[in-house]
């Protein structure tokens, strides 16, 4: 596989992941963190860092909007639920293991 094809496949895969996360608003970031070790905010930070490395003038809130599909504050008010103690305890434990 040539480099350009690999990049195009990776980009398409990334777009599909973002679309999937935008559609699965029932999945909370804490759940993603506990299961996979990353969440939507992590993707936003990685996107922001990569954009800056490539000289793109974009701020963190813009990258969040790209990942969430809407402004973060709007997503948070519409979809973020309070977490129970169990997911938070699991996250804390995973950070210390």
C-alpha positions as CSV (number, residue, x, y, z in Angstrom):
1,X,0.0,0.0,0.0
2,X,1.4,3.4,-0.9
3,X,1.6,6.2,1.6
4,X,-1.2,8.3,0.1
5,X,-3.6,5.4,0.2
6,X,-2.7,4.6,3.8
7,X,-3.3,8.2,4.8
8,X,-6.7,8.3,3.0
9,X,-7.7,5.0,4.7
10,X,-6.6,6.3,8.1
11,X,-8.5,9.6,7.6
12,X,-11.7,7.7,6.5
13,X,-11.4,5.5,9.6
14,X,-10.9,8.5,11.9
15,X,-14.0,10.2,10.3
16,X,-16.0,7.1,10.9
17,X,-14.9,6.9,14.6
18,X,-15.9,10.6,15.1
19,X,-19.2,10.0,13.4
20,X,-19.8,6.9,15.6
21,X,-19.0,8.9,18.8
22,X,-21.3,11.8,17.7
23,X,-24.1,9.3,17.2
24,X,-23.5,7.5,20.5
25,X,-24.4,10.4,22.8
26,X,-25.5,7.8,25.3
27,X,-21.9,6.8,25.9
28,X,-20.3,9.1,28.5
29,X,-16.7,10.2,28.4
30,X,-16.0,8.6,31.8
31,X,-17.2,5.2,30.3
32,X,-14.8,5.7,27.3
33,X,-12.0,6.5,29.7
34,X,-12.6,3.5,31.8
35,X,-12.9,1.1,28.9
36,X,-10.4,2.5,26.4
37,X,-8.3,5.0,28.2
38,X,-9.3,7.9,26.0
39,X,-12.5,10.0,25.4
40,X,-13.8,12.7,23.1
41,X,-11.8,15.3,25.0
42,X,-8.6,13.3,24.4
43,X,-9.4,13.2,20.7
44,X,-10.0,16.9,20.8
45,X,-6.6,17.5,22.4
46,X,-4.8,15.2,20.0
47,X,-6.5,17.0,17.0
48,X,-5.5,20.4,18.4
49,X,-1.9,19.3,18.9
50,X,-1.7,17.8,15.4
51,X,-3.2,20.9,13.8
52,X,-0.8,23.2,15.7
53,X,2.1,20.9,14.6
54,X,1.0,21.5,11.0
55,X,0.8,25.3,11.5
56,X,-3.0,25.5,11.6
57,X,-4.5,28.4,13.6
58,X,-7.3,26.6,15.5
59,X,-8.2,26.8,19.1
60,X,-9.1,24.0,21.5
61,X,-12.9,24.8,21.5
62,X,-12.9,24.6,17.7
63,X,-11.4,21.1,17.9
64,X,-13.9,20.1,20.5
65,X,-16.7,21.2,18.2
66,X,-15.3,19.1,15.4
67,X,-15.1,16.1,17.6
68,X,-18.5,16.5,19.4
69,X,-20.3,17.8,16.3
70,X,-21.5,20.9,18.2
71,X,-20.2,23.3,20.7
72,X,-19.0,21.4,23.8
73,X,-21.2,23.4,26.2
74,X,-24.3,22.4,24.1
75,X,-23.3,18.7,24.0
76,X,-22.7,18.8,27.7
77,X,-26.1,20.3,28.5
78,X,-27.9,17.9,26.1
79,X,-26.1,14.6,26.7
80,X,-23.8,14.6,29.7
81,X,-25.3,12.8,32.7
82,X,-24.0,12.8,36.2
83,X,-21.8,9.9,36.9
84,X,-22.3,7.5,39.7
85,X,-19.5,6.7,42.2
86,X,-18.6,3.4,40.4
87,X,-17.3,4.9,37.1
88,X,-15.4,7.6,39.0
89,X,-13.9,5.0,41.3
90,X,-12.9,2.8,38.4
91,X,-11.3,5.7,36.7
92,X,-9.4,6.8,39.8
93,X,-8.3,3.2,40.3
94,X,-7.1,2.8,36.7
95,X,-5.0,6.0,37.1
96,X,-3.2,4.5,40.1
97,X,-2.6,1.0,38.8
